[in-house]
């Protein structure tokens, strides 16, 4: 049996133990399964070059576990088994489980018992319920299948890429083709794992910085205020007030000091209904253009909305295509066909200036980006600060040259799709094969203005930020901005975790949760009730004379426009998510019962104290009243 601490490298050459990309000189390959392993992370690495040539991995040989126990260890093992058998407080099932853990190399049974009976953190209570069904590690960017199984995004994509018939790795049920091509991250699972990690590290509830969900009930006035703006398409819309005190060419994150109404700033993961509302909070001022910047000053923000098919989104880094190259004259405002080459001018040059200087660039993602697994299901979402590391030109998919930019995330807050509770750290640049055939390549030669400070452990300005050359937007004084009370963060971590597992219809903790292919979570009864009385097919006739072919009914998801008719024919409860909810509910009930007992005891003590009267305060029967 392989040592649990021994793990191979993944498909990208990243060691699953140290989470770093292994060098070729430090990588050895198993002669049986040809799997790469990081030699420095192995518990028993090969000692000579001859051993390397004939080396077998722990999964194939099973030699990384200690071969045999000494006589002293064997004697201690017998004593521990006898101690388990003599413990009258354990049931037969608990004894069998402890014996199995002890004999299977699970460690000291007393330690296991202490861990089981102790209070511990949320991750200890949940056990392995947040583990990927493929790699058996804690879920990283979780994807939930319609059959109710959870996987890491990378594990899911690797599994689907190896299968001709797209089926689940656990139950072999078919996966919808759209989900196989464009898997969506389950944001509720991301939030729950991040909060569980924070509780495990000992953070108090009042200091948690989890800003993945910013609900719309705390939003300011709508941007669309005129009657013409309320028509379909929202043409001639009023842009609304600007609620942050920043100029239009402001670089970097929007902090609390620039938010006089909420005193929060623009938080990573904050979302808006559309680009007009995003403009009100300064994350990206242009409501149509994808680049906000000036050719001689730099670019402040970009929006990923699927405008160019050359874009490639990998979450923590992405390849962005510049603007221009299309004929938009006359009635061709919506043309997606490129008719000439892009050049480093205007907004494209602004991005190149930010690349050379190392300025921070705010990035927002729109739901219109359908090819990305990291795009929101609806609206526009702020995803933090990125930095442009390289830019170049190359021949695009349509044959004309396009300007390309390599964006790498460098924010102090975790990304909305990751369960980490820490921000970004400096990472090596990804390999971009198209650079081998690129022209006009631009690299940053000097030190960047926005960089990581090793002493403070955070990203910050290393050089003075560029001064603004524009006036501040309307409402920058903050007098007209609406002051809103920040919601309280009282309650235990378990209570807040349960709130994150809310049904998107009834707004209560989910009962028999269903996860749709578009990564939304609902109660089974709520989702089926939303389509009650609707049939999956619609019978048609030609003026009542003859029967036509039956037509499929489109049943749109209550939270997006995806069709759920195939999923609703046989919806599968997400058992793993249901087990997590039930475990949290049981723990919360125990805590509530304990609190009620403590309150009752304190009330009884108060009543006893009130009823106690000393003997001197009660007059005796034979005592005579002394006249005053």
N, C-alpha and C positions, 0 to 999 in steps of 0.2 A: 504494500500500500504506500502511495506517494505521500511525502510530507506535505501538509496543507500549506506550508510557507513557500513551497516550490511552485512557481507558476511560469509558463512560457511567455514568449513575446507574441503580440497580436499581429494582425495582418499588416499594420503600418510599421512594424519593427519596434513598437513601444513595449518596454518591459512592464508586465502586469504587477511586479513587486515594487520596484522603485519609481515607476511611472515616468521613466525617462527613456529617450530613444537610444537603444544600445548601438555602440560602434561595431563595425564589422570585425575588428580585431578582438572584441570582447564577446562575440556571439559564436556559439557552438551549435551544431546541428545533430539531431538524433539520427543514427544510422538506420533505424527501423521506420519511424514515422516521418522523418525529414522535417521535424518541427524545430524552429530556432529558439534557443534559450540564452538568457543573459548569464554568462559564466560567473560573474562576480556576485550574483544574487543567489546562487545555488548553495544549499547546505553542505553538499558533498561534491565539489567540482573536481574534474579530472586533474591529475597531478602532472602528467607528462604528455608530450605530443602524441605518443603511441596510444595513450588512453583516449585522447581526443578523437583519433581516427576510428576507434572501436567503441565510442561512447554511446550508451543508450540512455534516454531520458527517464526520469523517475516513473512516468506513467507506463513505459514499456518494460522496465526492468523491475520496478518495485523495490529498489535497494536503498532508497534514500531514508527509509525508516530504520531506526536502530535494529540491527539484526537479531540480537538476543539480549535478554535481561540477565543481569548478574544474579547470583544466589541471594544476595541481600535484597535486591529489588524484588525477586520472586517471593521471599519471605514477607516483605512489606505488602505485596499484593494480596497474599493470602489473609494477612491480618485485616486489610481493608475490606475484603469480601466478607469476612466473619463479622466485622463491625457493622456492615450494612445489614446482614442477616439478623443480628441481635438488636437492631434498632426497632423498638415497638411502635414508634410514632409514624413509621412508613407503612404504606399499603404494599401489597404484593406487586402491583404494577409499578409503583415508584421504586421498589427494590430492584425489580428486573431492569428498569431503565438505568439506574445507577450502576448496576453490575455491567450492563452493556457498555456504558460510557467508560467505565474503568478498564475493562478488558480490551476495548477498542482503541486504547491510547488516548482517551479523552481527558486525561489528567486526574487529579485527586477528586474522589467522589464527594468529600466534605466540601471542597471548593465549589463543585457543581451544585450541591444542595444549597450552599450559602448564596450562590448567585441566583438560584431559582426562587428561594424564599425571600431574598433581600428586596428592598424597594428599587434601587438602581435607577438608571435613566430610562428614557422612552425606548431607545434602541434595544436595551436589555429586555424590556417587557415585550417588545414586538418580535424579538428573536430574528429568524431568517425570513420574515414575511416581506421584507423590502429587498430581497435578493433576486437577481436575474435568474431566470429559469435555464439559461445556457451556461454562463460563466460562474454562477453561484456566488457572485460578489454583489456588494451593495449596488443597487440600480444607479446607473449613470445615464442621464437623459432618457428617462423611461418611456417606452412605447407599449401601449396596451392593445392587444388584439381583440377582435369581437368575441372570440371564444373565452375571454377572461384570463389570459396569461400575460405576464409582464416581462419585458426584455429591455436590456440596454439598447439604445439606438444603433450602436456599432455592431453589437451581436445580432440584432434583427436584420440589419442590412447585409451582413456577411452570410447569414443563414439563407435569406431570400435569394441572394445572388448565386448560391450554390444549387438551388432547387429549380428544376424545370417547371414542376407543378408547385405553385406557391402555396405551401401548407404550413400550419403552425408546428413549431419544433417540439411541442409537448403532446398535443392531441391529434395532430395530422389533419385537422380540419382546414378547409380551404380559406385562404386569406383573400379579401377583395383585391382585385388587380390595382385599383387606385391607391389603396393603402400600401400595397407592396411597392409601388412606384414612388409614392409620396407619403411616407410614414409621418405621423404627427406626434409630437411629444405630449404626454399626459401632464399638464401643468399642475393638477391637484396632487399628483404623486411627487412631483418636484418640490412643491411647497412643503408637503408633509415630511419628506426626507431631510430637507434643510432644517426645519424646525426641530426634528428629532436629533440631528447632529448638534444643534446649538444647545439643546437641553443636556446632551451627553457631556459637553465640554464645561458645563457649570455656569452658563450665563443665566442671569436673573431674567424673569419674564419682562420686567420693565425696560431692559436694555436690548431686547431683541431687535435686530435690524433686518426684518424680512418685509420687503416692499414689492413682492411679486404681484399681488393683487391690489389695485387701487380702484375701488368700486365707484360706479358712476353716480351714486347718491351724493358724493362729496364734490361733484363737479360744479364749476361756475356756470354763469348764464350761457346759453347756446350762442354759437357764432351766427347762426342764421336767424335774424330777427325780423326781416321784412316779409311782406306777404308774397312777393315774387320769389323770394329765396326759399319759400316752403314748397314750391312746386316741384314736380319730378325733375331730378337732375340738379336742383339747387342752383340754378343759374342766377347771375347777378346777386350773389350772396353778400351779405354784410360781414366783414371780417371779424367784427366784435372787438372787445377790449383786449389789450395785452396786460396780463396779470403779473408779469415779472419785470423787474427793473434792470433790464439789460439793453444795450444798444443792438442794432440790427447786425453788426459785425462782431459780436462777442464770441470769443474763443473759449473752449473748455466746458466743464460741467456747470450747471446752474445750481448754485448752492442756496442754503436757507436764507442768507442775507439778501439775496435777490428776490425773495418770495415774501413780501410783507404781509400778504393775506393769510397764508398757511404756516409760514416760517418752517417750511420743509425743503424747499427747492424742488427741482424736477428729479424724481426718483427713478432708478433703473427698474424697468418693468411697468412703469406707468403707461396707461393706454388711453386713447381718445377715440371718439366715434369716427372722425375723419381728419383730413389734413388741415381743414380750417380751424378745428378745435386744437390741433397740435400747434398751430401757429400762435394761438393765444398764450401758450405756455413757453414759447421761445425755443422749443427743441429743434424745430425746423421751420423757418419763417416762410419760404415760398410754398404756396398751396398747390402749385402745378409742377414747377421745375424740381428735378431730383437733386440738384446741387445748389447750395447756398454759399456764395463766395464772390471774390473780386480778383481779377487776373493779376493785379499788382499788390495784393494784400494777403491772399490766401483763402482757403475754404473753411467754413465753420461747421457745416453739417451736410449730410447726404441722406437720401431716402431710398430704400430698396423696395421697389414696387413692381418688379417684373417688366420694366420697359424694354430691356434688351435681352435677347435669348442667349447672349454670350456670357451673362453673369453666372457665377458659380459661388454658392453660399455654403460654408462649412461651419457657421456659427461663430467660433472664436476667431476665424479669419475668412475672408471672402475676396473674390476677384470682381472688381466693379468696372463697368464699361462707361466711358465718358459720354457726353452729350453731343448732339449734332449728327450730320451725315444723312439727314432725311429732308425730303422736299415737303415743307409744311405751308407752301403758298396756296392761296385760294381756299378751296374746301378740303384741303389735305391735312387738316390739323390732327387727325387721328391716324395718319399713315405710319405703319410699322415697317415698311420696306425701306432699306437704306439705298440711297442713290449716289452717294459720293463719300470720299474718305473723311474721317474725322482728323482734326488737327489740334495741337496744343494751343488753343486760343480760348479766350473768355473763361467760362467755368472750368474747362479742362485745364487751362493754365493755372487757375486758382488751386486746383487739386495738386498740380505739380509743385507750386510754391509751398503748400503745406507739407508735401513730401520732403522737399529740400530742407525746410526749417524744422521739421519734426513737430508741427503743431498738432494739438488734439482735435479730433473731428467727432462731433456728435452724430450718432447713427440711429435712424428710426427705420423700422420695418413695417410694411403695409401688408394687409391681407391679400392684396392683389398679386403678390409674389406666390404663385401656386406651385412653383417647382422646388421651393425650399421647405425643408422640415422644420426650420427655425422661425418661419413667419407666423404671426398671430392668426387665429381663426377668423377674427373680425377686427375692424378698426385699424388704428396705427399705434405702434408700441415703441417706446424709447428703450434702446438696448445698451446704452452706455457710450463710453469713449473708445475710439479706435485711433490708430496712427497709421499713416500711409508709409510703407517701407520701400516700395519700388513703384515705378510707372514706366510704361513702354507702349509701343504700337505694334499691332500684328494684324494679319488678315483675319477678318471675322467670318462668321458662319455664312453670311450672305455675299462674301467675296470682297467686300470693301474693307479698308483698314479702319481699325477702331483703336481708341486710346484705352489702355488697361491700367488698373491700379490694384496693388496688393494691400488690403487693409488687415491689420492685426489688432485684436482687442487689448486694451491696456487701461482698465478701469479698477478702482478700488472696491467696487461693489460686485458681487457675483452676478453672472448673467442670468436672465430669466429662465433659461432652459436647463441650468445645472443645479444639482443638489448640494454643491459646495457652499460652505458658509464664509469662505474667504474670497477676496477679489483675485484679479489676475496677477501672475508673476512673469518676469521676463522669460520668454521661450524662444527656441531657435526658429528661424523662418522656415516655412514649409517649402517643399520642393515643388516648383512650378515648371512643368515640362515645356510649356509654350515659350518660355524665355530663351530657349535654344534657337528659336527662329524669329525672335523679336528684333525690332529696330527702335532707335531713339530711346534706349534704355537710360533711365535716370535713377541714380542712387544718391542717398544722403551721405555727404562726405564728412561733415562736421558732427558734433554732438547734438542730439535733438533738444528742442526747447521743453518738451514734455517727456520726462523720463522717470525711472524707478529709483528711489532713494533707499539704499540698503540699510542705512542706520535707522531711519524712521519706518521702514517697511511699507512704503506707500508710493503711489504715483503722484507726482507733483511738478510744478513749474521749476525747471532748472535754470531757465533764463526768463527775464521779464516778459510777460505776455504782450503782444502787439497792442498799441493804443488804438482806441476806437476812432474812426474817422467819420462816423455817422451820428445822427441825433437819436436819442432814445425814442422808442415807440410810444403810442398813445397809452395813457394810463400808467406810465412808469413811476409816477410819484406815489402810487399805491393808495391815493385817497379814494378813488372810485372802486377799487377792488373789493370784492365781498369777503368779509372775514368769516371764516368757518371754523368751527370747533373741531379740533383733532379728536378722532374717536379714541376712547379709553382702551388701554391694553391690559386691563385687569383680567385675572383668571389664570388658571394653571396651564401648563403647556399642553396637557391632554385635552382640556376644553377647547383651546385654540386649534389643536389638530382636528378635533371633531368638526369645528366650524368650517375648516377647509374642505371637508368631505361633504359639502352641501350639494343637494340636488339643485340643478339649475332651473327647475320648474317650481317646486314647492318651497325652496329655500330652507329646507330642513336637512338634518343628517340623513344620508341615503339609507334606504331599506331595500335589500336585494339590488345592489348597484349594477347598472349596465354601463359599459364603456363602448361608445359607438366607434365606427371606423374613423370618424373625424376627431376622436380624442375628447369627446364631451361625456360627462358623467351624469346619470339620471337614476332616480328610483325606477324599478321595473314597472310598478303600478302607474307612476306618473307618465312615463313615456308611452306605455300602452294606452293609457287613458287619453293622451293627447291625440291619438289617432283612432279612438273608439268610433265604431260605426262606419269606418272606411274600409273598403275592400281592396285587396292587392291588385285586382284587375277590374277593368271597366268594360262591361258588355255593351256592344254597339250594334245598332241596326240601321239600315238604309230606309228611312221614312217608314219603319215598321214592316217593310215588305220582306227583307231578307237579312240574315244575321251576318255582321262583319266580323273580322278578326278582333279578338279581345285586345284591349289596350292596357298597358301597365300604368297603374296610378303612381304618381310621384308624391312621395311623402318626405317633405323637407325636414331636416333637423331643427328643433326649436331654437337652437343657438347659431345656426349657419344655414347655408343653402344646399348642403350635401343631401343626396337622396338616401333615405334609410329603409326603403321598401324591402330590399333583399335581407337586410339585417333584422327587420321586425318579423320576418316569417318564422325565424327560430332564434330569438334573442337568448344569449347565454350570460348568466350572472357571473360577474367578475369575482370568483371565489376568494382570490388572494386579497383583493380590496375589502371584501366583506369580512374576512377574518381580522384584518387590521382594525376595522371599525368596531367589531364586536369586542376585541381585546381592549381597546381604549374605553369603550362604554362600561365594561365590567370593572376596570380599574377606577373609573370615575364614580361608579356606584359605591364601591368600597370606601372611597375617600369621602363621599357625601354622607354615608352612614356613620363613619367615624366622626365627622364634624357634628352631626346631629346628636350623637352620644355625648360629645364634649359639651355642646350647648346645654343639653338636658342636665348634665352633672353640675355645670356652673349655676343654672337656675335653682337646682335643689340646694346647693350650698348657700345661695343668697337667701332662700326662704328659711333655711335653718338659722341663719344669722339673725334674720328679722324676728324669729320666734323666741330666741333666747332672751330671757329677762332674768336679772339677778334676784335672789331671794329678798334682798333688802328693799326692792322696789314694790313688793306685795305686802300690804298692811295686814297684820295679824287680827284674828277675830276679837280677841280680848283687849286689843289696844284701844285706849281712850283718846278721843280727840282733844288735844290741848287747845284751849281757847286762845286766840291771839289777843 
